[in-house]
Amino acid sequence: MCLAAPAKVISITDREAVVDYNGVRTTARLDTLAEPLAPGDYVLIHTGFAIRRLSPEDGEETLRLFDELANSLDLNDVSSDEASSDRQANLRTDEANSDQQAEANSLDLNDVSSYENAEHSRVEDSENPVS
């Protein structure tokens, strides 16, 4: 899944713009935009490229929705902390299972290696029979 974030254009130099993400300023490439752009416009930024110009109304509405989403996540911090603890416990269990599987695979490889050595010895013995 890809995510494009809205940003307000502060200034433009050649094919690069300084944009503001709700107080955080960075640069964005304008190479993929065919439409004209001016300071004060809003753009959707994906991986450092402006991919679409937004009307001021759409830009403001999208930022309002992002803020609303962020605020709803803040309200769920307690249940989020519990879910995070559960995820961490599951990760520890997965890591332990992974370690056990790696050890079992290592034993399997040792068994195969022992088998190959035994087979190799038998081939050598058949090529050089003892008189």
PyMOL commands that set and color helices and strands:
alter all, ss='L'
color gray80, all
select helices_A, chain A and resi 56-75+77-127
alter helices_A, ss='H'
color red, helices_A
select strands_A, chain A and resi 5-13+16-21+24-29+42-46+49-54
alter strands_A, ss='S'
color yellow, strands_A
deselect
rebuild
show_as cartoon
